[in-house]
């Protein structure tokens, strides 16, 4: 959740895991002064501010702190496939490298039901991150619309372009109908909030949708 300062504007980027967050972080660092990326020490653990969801965000900040708040989301199936690839990226003898996507999905969603913050919120529904009336962009539409909006808000007419960072390896992943049903059930709030279809992509203009804080 980097906070960027540029042209007397304060911008909050809500970093949803596996939604091009590292690429956007680098973009903001190249075009603005960025803060709030430190680690906190609590309960003998290092807790990063990077992936904070709505509840702690709204305990730390008030909407009046920011001129613009935005977040990037992606189809929940694509997000889970990306996380699966990400966990397998180093190869070797790690258990996840020897199990199917279906078995991996069931294991991690079981853990996420017991603890929504497992793996630093990598399995938390994206709708849980929406705060302060954030403007929502769909990753499926590319990052160009985000750059255009950044320029409109800040007046920076020729920002340093986005470089894709931390992308997961693109090995084939088999996603069954049962996997899709499971993802549809677990992330049902995301499908409703962001205009996704379980068997397809974006069915609404997510770029102009406004998140709501309950």
Backbone bond lengths (Angstrom), bond angles and torsions (degrees), N, CA, C in turn:
res aa  C-N    CA-C-N  psi(-1)  N-CA   C-N-CA  omega(-1)  CA-C   N-CA-C  phi
1 X - - - 1.463 - - 1.513 110.56 -
2 X 1.316 117.27 60.56 1.467 117.95 178.36 1.521 112.03 -61.43
3 X 1.327 115.60 143.64 1.458 122.70 172.01 1.521 107.04 -107.70
4 X 1.316 116.50 121.19 1.454 121.90 -175.86 1.524 109.95 -107.57
5 X 1.314 115.62 137.18 1.468 121.72 176.71 1.513 108.53 -117.22
6 X 1.336 116.52 123.76 1.457 121.24 179.05 1.517 108.39 -156.83
7 X 1.317 116.17 136.96 1.467 122.27 177.33 1.531 111.81 51.47
8 X 1.340 116.24 43.84 1.471 122.42 179.40 1.526 112.90 63.02
9 X 1.321 117.34 18.60 1.461 122.06 177.37 1.518 109.17 -112.27
10 X 1.327 115.91 140.34 1.458 121.87 175.65 1.527 108.15 -108.11
11 X 1.322 116.09 124.33 1.460 121.71 -173.49 1.522 109.20 -123.23
12 X 1.324 116.05 129.71 1.461 121.37 175.73 1.520 109.14 -106.88
13 X 1.330 115.98 122.40 1.459 121.43 172.14 1.521 107.86 -101.81
14 X 1.319 117.28 116.09 1.461 122.03 178.07 1.524 107.69 -85.12
15 X 1.305 115.85 112.78 1.464 122.56 -170.98 1.528 110.12 -89.72
16 X 1.321 116.53 99.61 1.458 121.86 173.51 1.526 107.86 -83.09
17 X 1.332 119.58 126.62 1.458 120.41 -178.29 1.525 112.88 -57.83
18 X 1.337 115.69 139.91 1.461 125.19 178.26 1.521 112.37 66.28
19 X 1.324 116.34 33.20 1.475 121.48 177.56 1.528 109.81 -131.37
20 X 1.339 116.42 49.01 1.466 122.83 176.98 1.520 112.34 61.94
21 X 1.320 117.20 26.14 1.460 120.70 -176.79 1.516 114.14 -64.38
22 X 1.337 117.85 -39.97 1.458 120.05 -179.45 1.528 110.99 -68.04
23 X 1.332 116.18 -37.23 1.465 119.63 177.43 1.525 110.38 -64.42
24 X 1.334 116.44 -42.83 1.459 120.06 179.61 1.522 111.04 -68.86
25 X 1.326 117.09 -35.50 1.460 120.71 176.34 1.527 110.33 -59.84
26 X 1.324 117.10 -45.45 1.462 120.69 179.51 1.531 111.11 -65.73
27 X 1.323 116.49 -37.56 1.466 120.19 177.16 1.524 110.53 -61.10
28 X 1.323 117.04 -45.89 1.459 120.24 -179.44 1.528 111.05 -65.64
29 X 1.317 117.57 -39.04 1.458 120.59 179.09 1.530 111.50 -64.51
30 X 1.331 115.76 -32.18 1.461 119.25 -179.52 1.523 112.61 -77.47
31 X 1.349 116.65 -18.44 1.459 119.75 -173.47 1.526 114.20 -122.66
32 X 1.324 117.71 0.47 1.467 120.42 -176.68 1.524 109.18 -157.90
33 X 1.325 115.11 172.89 1.469 121.00 172.71 1.522 107.57 -90.82
34 X 1.326 116.82 124.30 1.467 121.37 -172.34 1.518 110.33 -113.27
35 X 1.340 115.15 135.70 1.462 122.21 176.11 1.525 109.06 -131.95
36 X 1.350 115.64 -175.65 1.472 123.74 175.26 1.516 112.69 64.75
37 X 1.338 116.52 37.99 1.457 119.68 173.57 1.532 111.33 -115.92
38 X 1.333 116.35 19.97 1.465 120.30 -176.77 1.528 110.94 -78.73
39 X 1.332 114.67 172.60 1.457 121.28 173.25 1.529 109.14 -105.77
40 X 1.327 116.08 144.04 1.453 121.38 174.47 1.526 108.87 -105.27
41 X 1.312 116.29 147.66 1.455 121.17 177.57 1.517 108.37 -103.86
42 X 1.329 117.22 117.29 1.464 120.78 -179.12 1.526 108.92 -151.19
43 X 1.325 116.01 137.70 1.468 121.40 178.43 1.524 111.43 53.43
44 X 1.337 115.78 39.88 1.466 123.25 178.00 1.525 112.79 64.04
45 X 1.319 117.58 22.31 1.453 121.43 179.25 1.527 110.11 -130.71
46 X 1.326 115.33 151.40 1.453 120.72 171.37 1.521 108.75 -86.76
47 X 1.332 117.19 123.12 1.461 122.04 -179.21 1.518 108.21 -114.02
48 X 1.322 117.01 118.94 1.454 120.54 179.99 1.528 110.61 -83.04
49 X 1.312 115.52 142.90 1.457 120.11 176.01 1.528 111.70 -77.14
50 X 1.320 117.51 -8.38 1.457 121.77 -169.50 1.521 113.67 -57.08
51 X 1.322 118.68 -41.80 1.458 121.35 -170.25 1.532 112.61 -113.22
52 X 1.301 117.72 36.39 1.463 119.53 -179.84 1.525 111.01 -67.47
53 X 1.345 115.50 139.24 1.458 120.64 176.74 1.532 109.70 -98.15
54 X 1.329 116.17 -173.18 1.461 120.97 -168.46 1.526 114.19 -57.05
55 X 1.317 118.86 -47.76 1.469 120.22 -172.47 1.523 112.72 -59.46
56 X 1.345 119.51 -54.00 1.472 117.68 178.07 1.517 113.71 -67.93
57 X 1.339 117.30 -31.99 1.461 119.00 177.17 1.521 111.16 -59.81
58 X 1.326 116.06 -44.86 1.456 119.67 -176.46 1.523 112.26 -77.90
59 X 1.342 117.08 -11.91 1.458 120.07 171.24 1.524 110.99 -82.14
60 X 1.329 115.96 -28.86 1.462 120.94 -177.17 1.527 113.06 -88.51
61 X 1.338 116.84 -32.81 1.461 120.68 -171.29 1.527 110.98 -133.02
62 X 1.329 113.90 167.21 1.466 121.46 173.91 1.519 107.71 -121.14
63 X 1.319 116.13 150.29 1.466 119.85 -177.62 1.521 112.73 -54.54
64 X 1.337 117.32 -30.99 1.467 121.08 -178.22 1.532 113.02 -67.88
65 X 1.350 116.57 -10.32 1.465 119.98 179.60 1.529 111.87 -72.62
66 X 1.343 117.76 -17.20 1.454 120.18 -169.39 1.522 112.40 -126.61
67 X 1.325 115.52 140.98 1.456 121.14 173.39 1.529 110.97 -81.22
68 X 1.328 115.92 -31.30 1.467 120.43 -178.87 1.519 109.10 -149.40
69 X 1.328 115.73 134.30 1.458 122.61 176.27 1.526 107.43 -124.77
70 X 1.324 116.78 132.50 1.462 118.87 178.78 1.514 110.80 -144.25
71 X 1.325 115.58 162.73 1.453 122.56 177.62 1.522 108.67 -148.61
72 X 1.318 116.27 158.66 1.455 123.03 177.54 1.520 107.84 -117.80
73 X 1.333 116.42 133.65 1.462 121.70 178.73 1.526 108.88 -122.56
74 X 1.330 115.72 167.81 1.460 119.93 176.58 1.519 108.86 -146.53
75 X 1.335 115.89 164.44 1.466 120.33 178.82 1.529 108.88 -55.45
76 X 1.339 118.57 131.14 1.465 120.16 -177.52 1.525 114.17 -56.49
77 X 1.329 118.20 -33.50 1.466 119.27 176.94 1.524 109.60 -64.91
78 X 1.316 116.84 -47.60 1.454 120.26 177.96 1.506 112.40 -61.61
79 X 1.318 117.19 -35.55 1.465 120.87 179.25 1.522 110.77 -66.00
80 X 1.333 117.39 -42.92 1.459 120.52 179.03 1.526 111.64 -68.19
81 X 1.313 117.78 -39.58 1.465 120.33 176.49 1.524 110.08 -62.20
82 X 1.329 117.20 -41.68 1.456 121.37 178.91 1.532 110.87 -62.92
83 X 1.323 117.12 -40.87 1.463 120.55 178.89 1.522 110.67 -65.91
84 X 1.316 117.06 -40.61 1.468 121.64 177.49 1.529 110.28 -60.22
85 X 1.315 116.77 -48.01 1.463 120.97 178.15 1.528 111.01 -62.69
86 X 1.322 116.23 -39.34 1.462 121.22 -178.23 1.527 110.60 -62.78
87 X 1.324 116.99 -43.24 1.460 120.37 -179.55 1.529 111.80 -67.91
88 X 1.334 117.09 -24.19 1.463 121.42 -178.58 1.527 112.94 -95.22
89 X 1.318 117.53 3.70 1.458 120.59 -167.86 1.526 113.77 -66.14
90 X 1.328 118.40 -26.13 1.461 120.66 -175.49 1.520 113.22 -89.66
91 X 1.338 117.00 -7.48 1.457 119.31 179.24 1.520 111.52 66.07
92 X 1.313 116.29 -151.63 1.459 120.18 177.57 1.515 112.74 80.38
93 X 1.330 115.74 -157.00 1.466 122.14 -172.73 1.520 112.84 -99.18
94 X 1.308 118.18 19.46 1.462 120.10 178.15 1.529 109.80 -65.57
95 X 1.345 117.89 141.47 1.470 120.82 -176.01 1.525 114.20 -55.74
96 X 1.345 117.89 -36.23 1.462 119.67 -176.84 1.529 112.72 -64.86
97 X 1.330 117.06 -17.20 1.460 120.31 179.75 1.523 112.67 -80.07
98 X 1.331 116.29 -3.67 1.458 119.66 -176.44 1.519 112.93 -123.49
99 X 1.316 117.17 10.24 1.463 119.54 178.71 1.518 109.47 -121.23
100 X 1.308 115.43 154.65 1.460 121.05 -179.51 1.519 110.76 -72.79
101 X 1.318 115.47 164.07 1.458 120.21 175.61 1.527 110.26 -59.41
102 X 1.327 117.41 -39.73 1.470 120.94 -177.80 1.524 111.43 -60.68
103 X 1.324 117.14 -46.90 1.467 120.44 -179.92 1.523 110.93 -68.27
104 X 1.328 115.86 -42.80 1.469 120.82 177.37 1.522 110.62 -58.13
105 X 1.336 117.29 -45.80 1.466 122.05 -178.13 1.523 110.71 -60.13
106 X 1.316 117.16 -46.08 1.462 120.47 -177.87 1.522 111.63 -64.73
107 X 1.315 116.17 -38.61 1.466 119.92 178.78 1.530 111.18 -63.48
108 X 1.348 116.17 -48.98 1.457 118.71 -174.33 1.533 112.76 -74.67
109 X 1.310 118.23 -33.42 1.467 118.68 176.66 1.527 110.81 -70.45
110 X 1.332 116.78 -31.93 1.468 119.91 173.23 1.530 109.66 -61.08
111 X 1.349 116.90 -45.40 1.460 120.10 179.03 1.522 111.20 -66.34
112 X 1.326 116.83 -37.74 1.465 120.00 -179.33 1.522 111.84 -68.17
113 X 1.326 117.64 -30.44 1.470 119.44 175.75 1.525 111.04 -66.64
114 X 1.304 116.70 -31.53 1.461 121.28 179.19 1.523 112.22 -83.10
115 X 1.335 116.51 -28.88 1.459 121.16 -179.28 1.527 108.10 -150.33
116 X 1.304 117.08 101.72 1.468 121.12 -176.02 1.516 112.74 -64.03
117 X 1.331 118.06 -17.91 1.457 121.53 -178.02 1.524 113.14 -93.01
118 X 1.329 117.75 7.69 1.455 120.79 -178.10 1.533 110.21 -55.88
119 X 1.314 116.22 141.36 1.475 123.43 -178.36 1.533 111.18 52.56
120 X 1.312 114.95 47.33 1.475 121.42 176.23 1.528 112.08 52.29
121 X 1.323 115.82 47.25 1.468 122.62 173.92 1.532 114.53 72.49
122 X 1.318 118.51 17.08 1.464 120.22 -178.71 1.527 112.77 -68.36
123 X 1.333 117.74 -16.88 1.459 120.88 179.03 1.526 112.33 -114.63
124 X 1.297 117.08 6.90 1.460 120.48 178.45 1.527 109.51 -74.07
125 X 1.344 118.32 137.29 1.471 119.58 176.24 1.517 111.84 -55.12
126 X 1.327 115.88 141.61 1.458 121.26 -176.90 1.525 111.92 -64.20
127 X 1.321 116.43 -29.73 1.462 120.30 179.00 1.520 111.91 -63.51
128 X 1.342 117.61 -22.37 1.462 121.14 177.58 1.526 112.38 -70.42
129 X 1.336 117.23 -15.60 1.460 120.98 -177.93 1.529 112.77 -90.70
130 X 1.321 117.08 -19.92 1.461 120.84 -173.37 1.525 110.73 -63.87
131 X 1.329 115.87 119.42 1.469 121.59 -175.65 1.517 110.00 -142.28
132 X 1.325 115.66 154.80 1.466 122.56 171.51 1.525 112.84 55.79
133 X 1.338 118.06 33.12 1.455 120.36 -179.83 1.516 112.95 61.78
134 X 1.328 116.90 38.02 1.464 121.90 -175.72 1.528 111.89 -56.87
135 X 1.332 115.48 140.90 1.455 120.75 171.77 1.526 107.51 -78.69
136 X 1.324 116.05 133.48 1.459 121.42 -171.36 1.521 110.44 -110.76
137 X 1.339 115.59 131.44 1.459 122.22 177.58 1.521 108.98 -119.93
138 X 1.328 117.19 139.88 1.458 121.79 177.17 1.518 109.98 -91.04
139 X 1.320 116.70 128.67 1.462 121.02 179.12 1.524 111.07 -59.31
140 X 1.332 116.12 -30.87 1.462 120.18 -179.59 1.527 112.52 -62.02
141 X 1.312 117.37 -21.43 1.467 121.56 178.43 1.525 112.40 -87.65
142 X 1.341 117.06 2.68 1.457 120.57 -177.71 1.520 111.39 83.14
143 X 1.315 116.45 171.64 1.463 121.68 -177.84 1.526 112.87 -95.72
144 X 1.336 116.62 -4.58 1.460 120.04 177.59 1.511 113.78 -55.50
145 X 1.350 118.86 -45.60 1.469 119.58 178.71 1.523 113.47 -60.23
146 X 1.332 117.16 -31.84 1.469 120.40 177.81 1.527 110.05 -67.60
147 X 1.325 116.47 -43.72 1.458 121.10 178.95 1.525 110.64 -63.05
148 X 1.325 116.14 -42.86 1.468 119.91 179.17 1.524 110.92 -61.10
149 X 1.311 116.69 -42.52 1.467 120.56 -179.07 1.530 110.39 -69.06
150 X 1.334 116.96 -38.92 1.464 120.85 176.15 1.525 110.42 -57.65
151 X 1.330 116.31 -44.34 1.461 120.31 179.24 1.520 111.04 -64.15
152 X 1.336 116.29 -39.13 1.463 120.25 -179.64 1.525 110.90 -65.67
153 X 1.324 117.21 -41.34 1.467 121.54 -177.71 1.525 111.44 -71.61
154 X 1.333 117.09 -41.76 1.460 120.95 -171.02 1.523 113.81 -96.93
155 X 1.337 117.18 -21.02 1.453 120.19 -174.61 1.517 113.38 82.52
156 X 1.333 117.77 4.78 1.467 122.14 176.17 1.523 107.28 -78.12
157 X 1.319 116.87 105.98 1.470 120.16 -170.34 1.525 113.94 -82.56
158 X 1.328 118.28 -24.54 1.469 120.81 -178.85 1.530 109.69 -131.72
159 X 1.330 117.28 69.03 1.463 119.09 -178.22 1.525 111.71 -68.17
160 X 1.331 115.38 153.61 1.458 120.44 173.02 1.528 107.58 -60.25
161 X 1.338 119.11 130.12 1.468 120.52 -173.75 1.522 113.29 -66.96
162 X 1.319 114.87 162.38 1.458 121.56 179.21 1.520 110.09 -77.05
163 X 1.332 116.24 134.75 1.454 122.01 170.51 1.521 108.17 -109.98
164 X 1.318 116.80 130.08 1.454 119.97 -179.56 1.521 109.78 -68.45
165 X 1.331 116.69 127.94 1.456 122.82 -178.48 1.532 110.07 -126.26
166 X 1.341 114.73 151.25 1.458 121.84 170.31 1.524 112.95 60.26
167 X 1.339 117.51 28.47 1.463 120.32 -179.94 1.525 110.18 -70.15
168 X 1.333 115.68 143.34 1.454 120.29 179.42 1.526 110.45 -78.02
169 X 1.339 118.14 148.99 1.467 121.02 176.33 1.525 110.63 -57.57
170 X 1.328 116.72 145.57 1.464 121.06 -172.82 1.524 113.38 -97.27
171 X 1.338 117.84 45.28 1.448 118.80 176.73 1.530 110.00 -73.17
172 X 1.336 118.43 149.86 1.470 121.02 -179.27 1.527 111.32 -60.95
173 X 1.324 115.62 142.12 1.461 121.83 177.60 1.527 108.05 -132.83
174 X 1.321 116.80 125.03 1.462 121.70 178.96 1.523 109.49 -87.19
175 X 1.334 116.51 120.39 1.466 122.37 178.97 1.522 107.80 -113.93
176 X 1.322 117.16 114.86 1.463 121.47 -177.13 1.525 111.50 -82.54
177 X 1.312 116.07 168.14 1.470 120.34 175.19 1.519 110.74 -61.66
178 X 1.331 115.94 -36.91 1.469 119.60 178.44 1.530 110.36 -65.27
179 X 1.347 116.70 -37.78 1.473 120.11 176.93 1.523 110.12 -62.19
180 X 1.321 116.67 -43.83 1.466 120.48 -179.94 1.525 111.14 -62.86
181 X 1.329 116.64 -40.56 1.470 119.21 178.53 1.519 110.81 -63.41
182 X 1.333 115.92 -40.44 1.462 120.02 179.60 1.530 110.77 -64.64
183 X 1.324 116.26 -44.03 1.466 120.63 177.73 1.525 110.34 -64.36
184 X 1.340 116.23 -41.49 1.459 120.07 178.56 1.514 112.46 -60.89
185 X 1.320 116.52 -37.04 1.462 120.53 179.67 1.519 111.18 -73.45
186 X 1.333 116.95 -45.69 1.467 120.25 -176.21 1.524 111.57 -68.24
187 X 1.328 116.46 -39.42 1.470 121.20 -176.63 1.532 111.80 -106.64
188 X 1.321 116.60 33.89 1.470 120.36 -176.24 1.531 111.69 -58.34
189 X 1.331 117.48 -33.98 1.470 119.96 -179.75 1.523 111.27 -66.61
190 X 1.332 117.23 -33.51 1.463 120.24 178.56 1.525 111.77 -68.22
191 X 1.329 116.40 -41.31 1.464 119.43 178.66 1.527 110.41 -62.17
192 X 1.329 116.26 -39.45 1.462 119.96 -179.97 1.526 112.00 -72.16
193 X 1.331 116.65 -39.66 1.471 120.29 -172.88 1.516 113.31 -77.49
194 X 1.341 117.25 -33.34 1.460 119.68 -168.23 1.525 114.16 -116.35
195 X 1.333 117.39 10.22 1.452 119.98 171.54 1.509 115.43 73.80
196 X 1.329 117.64 30.81 1.458 121.01 177.68 1.523 111.08 -94.08
197 X 1.318 115.34 151.70 1.462 122.54 175.07 1.523 107.79 -111.55
198 X 1.327 118.46 136.50 1.458 121.40 -174.00 1.521 112.02 -60.51
199 X 1.327 118.48 -31.55 1.460 121.41 -177.86 1.519 113.33 -100.00
200 X 1.332 117.49 1.63 1.458 119.49 -176.76 1.502 111.68 -142.15
201 X 1.325 115.99 -137.59 1.453 121.04 -176.17 1.506 111.64 -119.59
202 X 1.328 115.63 -126.25 1.457 121.37 -178.10 1.514 109.39 -87.06
203 X 1.329 117.43 129.69 1.455 120.89 177.12 1.516 112.10 -109.47
204 X 1.342 116.58 -0.14 1.464 120.65 178.53 1.522 108.61 -136.41
205 X 1.335 116.91 165.42 1.458 121.35 179.07 1.522 108.42 -80.86
206 X 1.327 115.40 81.48 1.454 121.14 -175.95 1.520 111.95 -62.20
207 X 1.314 117.66 -27.74 1.450 120.53 -176.36 1.520 112.31 -59.67
208 X 1.322 117.07 -31.09 1.458 119.68 -176.30 1.533 111.95 -105.26
209 X 1.349 116.51 1.45 1.454 119.21 179.10 1.514 109.43 -70.87
210 X 1.305 116.08 147.70 1.465 121.74 176.78 1.529 108.58 -111.61
211 X 1.333 116.51 130.54 1.438 119.14 177.87 1.526 109.43 -73.37
212 X 1.329 114.56 154.37 1.460 120.02 -179.81 1.523 108.36 -116.62
213 X 1.309 115.96 139.27 1.449 120.89 174.00 1.517 108.99 -97.80
214 X 1.336 118.19 118.16 1.473 119.88 -177.59 1.521 111.84 -59.26
